[in-house]
Amino acid sequence: MIPYGDFQFFFIALALLVPVIVLGFCGRRNHYYNWFVTVIMLVLIFKDPNKNLFGISILSFEMISFIIYIIYQLIIISSYLKLVKHKNTLSLFIIFLVLSIAPLAAVKVIQSSLFGFTGHLGGFSIKSLIGFLGISYIMFKCIQIIMEIRDRRIKTLNLFEVLKFLTFFPTISSGPIDRYKRFNKDIAREITQEKYSDLLQKAIYYIFIGFLYKYIIAYFINQKVILNITFENSDLWMKIIYMYAYSFYLFFDFAGYSLFALAFSYIMGVETPPNFNQPFKAKNIKDFWNRWHMSLSFWFRDMVYMRFVFFISKNKYIKNNFTTSNIGFMLNFLIMGIWHGIEWFYIAYGIYHGILFVLYGYYEQYRKKHPYKLPVKVVDFIGILITFHVVAFGFLIFSGKLF
């Protein structure tokens, strides 16, 4: 069962959450029942009547991979926390970082079309057996915990709390990416009737807007435009139409999913951070990434870009801060591209956005010396228009349909 993929998912999830809603209106919450709901939903998400052991759907290969991966990451996190208390070295940090990333890296390589991996096991393609839905987003959470242990921002851990954080079902498949300490504060806080009523109202609103985005607008764009475009001998105009259609489809489909994730998080009393804030109104490329897939963008900013810049500046490897920042942007978006996949178009997409950031940095320096003489509204309109089109071209690259 794909999260938010059909009405059956919504019916089952909402039915299970009725006691949560009743308790919320009474100003109470039951953590054990919330965990019970998560377990039931995870079983429904990962069960598979075809790819399983002994013909038992809940013993699906995806479920087994998920359980093994969670146990593996908990061992990595707890071991690192224990060792850091005695020796918090860079080499130790890198070792555990690599160990945490390694499973996802292996999945990306094996599932990539570049290596032509065609192995089979028990009549099934190994590509279809490894990994599971949401592995990337769970890894982000694990890396964040490891990095905060390294920074000594996390000094103690309750593994059951970590388990709840990693397996929180509303965001299991595609985020938004939460932070461990923020999540735990929401879980631990007492909830009042007024607070829960406000959360539930927002949740209902998000569900309705999510349906509008994902099941009406995105569905219409996909059915009426994208699926009717053929790329055999297609001319430039067809590529342009596809670029616009795909850009809007990508937004409405993913934004709709994200609103569902927020809604079910709110019903469970967790204020998961949002993913989108009117990204196509962005006035420049930096503004765009502060509005688009924000939990991912901010994660990369904090865990990759800021740490790279701090490390280079602290050790004085590069004296020019502007150069350091530009290298950081390129590294940040290159890694983001590789995270999507190791196909050329994902890597090109990452490099493309890195270049846009670098160019915008030079543009900002130029504008400081040569301010606009046009009205602010005109400048903003031009900025929005240009930003949308460079972003849309990036989505065309991302789609793999550029050539």
N, C-alpha and C positions, 0 to 999 in steps of 0.2 A: 504494500500500500504506500503510495507516494504521498508525503505530507501535503495537505491542501490540494491534492490532485483530483479529488472527486467529492461528491456530496456525502458519500458513505463515511469518509474521513471526518467531515464536519459533524455528522450526526453522532458518530461514536464518541468523538472527543468531547462534544458539548454534553452528551448524556453522562459521561464519566465526570464531568466538571460541575454538574448540578450541585452535589454536596459542597464543593468548594465555594460556589456562589452563595449558597444558603449560609454557610459559616462566615463568609465575608460580610454579609449583611448583618450578621450578629457580632461583628468586630472580632472574629476569631479565625484561626487557621489551624489545620492539622497537617504537620509536615509528613507524617507517616502516610496519610492518604494521598497527599500530593506526590509522594514518591511511588506509591502504588499506581497512580494514574500514569506516571511517566513509564513505569515498567510495562504496563499493559499496552500503552501506545507504541513503545519501542518494539514489542513482540509483534504487533500488527504491522508496523512499518517494515520490519526486516524478514518476516516469515515469507517463505516462497514454496509453493506446491510442487515446483519442478526441480529446482537446484537445491537439494537437501540431502541429509543422511537418513537412511533407513525409511525413506518415504514420509518422514515427519516434517511438516512444513515449518514448524518453529525451530527445527534444527537446520535451517538453511545455511548455505555457505556464507552468506552475507552476515547472518546473525553470529555465526562462529567467529568470523573475521572481526566483527565488532567487539565481541567479548574479549577475544585474545588481545586486540589492540588496546582496549581500555585497561586491562590488567597490566599490559606491557608499559603503558604510559604512567600508570600509578606507581609501578616499581621504579621507573626512571625518576619520577618526581621525588618520591620518598627517599630514594638512595642519594640523590643529589643534595637534598635538604640535610641529610645526615652527614654527608662528607663535607659540605660547605662549612659546617660548624667548626671543623678542624682545619680546613685548608680551602680558602676561597680564591683559587688561582684562575687565571685566564684559560690555561690549558684544560683544566678540569671542566670549566664552563663550556668550552668548545666541544669537548668529548661528549658531554651529555646533550648538548644542542644537536650534534650530529646524530646521536642515538635516537633522539626524539623525532628528527626529521626523516631519518632513513626509511621507515616503512612507507611513507607517502612518496618519497623519491622513487622507491622501487616500483610502486603502483603506477606512477606516472610514466616510467620508462617502459614497463611491460605493456601497458595499455596504449602507448603511443603507436601511431601508424608508421613512424619513422624506422623502427627496428624490425618490423615485419614478424613479430613474435607470434607463432602459430601453434604453440604447444596445446595439447589436449589432456584432460584428465577425466576418466569415467564418462567419456562421450561429450564432455563440455569443454569449450574453449577456456584455457586458463585465464585469458583476458577477462572473461565474464565471471570468473570465480573469485578473483582476488579483489581486495578493497571492499568498500561498502559506502552507502549513501552518507555523506557528511564527514568523511575522513579528513578532508582539508580543514574544515572549520573546527573540528575537535583538536587538530594539531595546532591551530592558531592559539587556542586556549592553553594548551600544554606549554607551548613556547613562551607565552606571556608569563605563566607561573614560574617557569625556570628562570627567566630573565629577572623577575622580581625577587626570586630567591637569591640570585647573584647580586642584586642591588641591596640585599638585606631589607627589602620592604616587606617581604614575607619571611618570618622567623619560625613560625609554627604552622602546622597544617593538620587538619582533621581529614583523613582520607575519605570518609563518607561524605563530607562537605564537598571535597574535590570531585568525587564521583557524581554527586547531584549536579554540580556545575557543568561537568563534561557531557552529561547525558540528558540535560534539560530538553525535553522533547519538542517544545514549540520552535526551537531554533536549531534542531539537530541537523537538518539537511543542508541549509544554505545561509545560516546566520539569522539575524545580525550577530556579529561577534561581540560578546560581552566581556567584561573584565572580572576576574575572580573576586577581588575585594568588593567591587561595586555590587556584584550579584549577591554575595554573602550578606551584605548590609540589608538588601531587600528581603532576603530570606529570614534574617534574624529579627527584623523590626516587628513591633506590634502593629497590627493594622486596625484602624478605627472604621466604624460604619461609614463615616463621611468620606474617608480616603478610599475605601473599597468601592463605594458608590461612584466616585469620580473615575476610578480605574475602569469600572464596568461600562460606564457611559462611553468612555473613549474606546474601549474594546468593541462595543457594538458599532460605533461609528467606523472604526477601522475595518471591521468585517464587511460592512456595506460598501465602503469605498474600494476595498480589496476586490470584491466581486465585480464592481464596475470596471476597475483597471484590468484585472486578469481574465475574467470570463466574458466580458463584453467588448471592451476596446481592443485588448491584445488579441483576443480570439478573432475579432473582425479583421484586424490588420493582417493576421497570419492567413486566414482563410481566403480573403478577398484580394489580397495583394501578393504577399510573399510566396504562397504556394502556386500562384499563377504565373510567376516569373520563371522563364527558362533561360539558362545561361549558355545554351548552345548557339553559337553565332550571334550572341546578344550584342547590341550596340551600346554606345556610351549612355544613351538615355535610359536604357533598361537598368544599367548599373546605378545611375543616379536615383531612379525610382526605388530600387532595392535599398540603397543607402539610407534614404529617408524613412522608408517603411520599416526596415530592420531596426533603426535607431529608436523609433517610437515603440515598436513592438518590444524591444529589449527593456525599455524603461517601464512600460505599463505591465508587462508580464512579471518582471522582477520586483517592481514596486508593489504590485498587488500581493505577491507572495510575502514580501517583507511586512506589509500591513497585517496580513493574517498572523504572522509570527508574533508581531507586537500585540495583537488582540489576545491571543491565547496566553501570552506571557502575562499580560495585564490581568486576565481572569485568574491566573495563579498567583497574583500579587507581586509580580516581578516587572519592574519598569525597564525592560530591555531597551537599549538605545536605538534610535531610528536609523534607517539606512539612506533615506532620500529627503532632500529639501529643495524641491523645484530646480533640479539641476540644469534644465534648459533655459533658465533665466540667468545663468552664470555670466558674468561680465568679462571673465578671462579664464585661462586654463587653471590657475590656482583656485579661483573661486569655484570652478566646476568640481574639482576634487574635494572641496569642502562641502559639496552638496550631493555628490554621486557616490553611492555605495560607501557611505561615510564610515561605517564601522570597520570596513576593510582598509579604506584610505588612511584613517587615523591610526589603525594598527600598524600599517607599514611605516607611517610617519614616525611613530613612537619607538617601534621595535627595530627598524632598519635605518631610516634616514637619520634620525636624531642621534642614535648610537654610533653610527659611522662618523658623523660630523664631530661628535664629542671625542671619539677615539683618535681621529686624525689631528684635531686641534690640541688635545691634551699632550700628545706625543710630538707635536710640531713637525709632522711629516710634510705638511704643506703649509706655507706661511700665509698664502692668500686665502682669506675666508670665502670669497666669492667663488674661487676655483674649487675649493673643498665642497661648497654647497652644490655646485653644478655636478661634480662627480657623484655626490650623494644622491642627487635626483636621478642620474642615469642608472646608478646601482639599484636604487629603490624600485624604479619602474621595470628594469630588466628582470629583477627577481619576481616582481608581481606578474610579469608576462610569463615567465617560466612556471610560476605557480599555476597559472591557468592550464598549461600544458607545454610540452616541448616541441610541438609542431611549429613550423616557421612563422605562421601568421600570429600566434600568440606572442612569440618572442619579438616579432616586428612591431606588434601593438605596444608592447612595453617600451621598446626603444623609441618608438614614435612619440609617446607621451613624455619620455625623458627629455627628448630633444625639444619638445614644445615648452617644457619647464625652463630649460636652459635659455632658449630664445626669448621667452617672456622675461627672464631675469635681465638680459641685456636690454630689452625694451623698457623695463622699469627704470633702469639707469639712465637711458636716453630721455625718458619723459620727465625725470627730475630736473634735467637741464633745459628741456624744451617743453614746457607745459602747454596744454591745449588752449586754444583761443575760442573753441566752440562751446556752446552751452552744455552743461553736464548731462542733461537728458539725451542730447544727440550723441555724445560720447558713449554713454551707457548703451544706447540702442545699437550703435555700430559694434561695440564690444560684444554684446549678446549675439548679434548676427554672425560675427566672425567666429566667436567661440563655438557656437552651435555647429557651424559647418566643419571646423577642424575636428571637433569631437565626432561628428557623424562620419567623417572620412575615417577616423580611427576605428569606429565600429565596423565599417566596411572591411578594413584590414582584419579586425578581430573575427569577423564572420568566415574568413577564408575564401571569400568570393571576389576578392580584388582582381585576381587574374583567372 
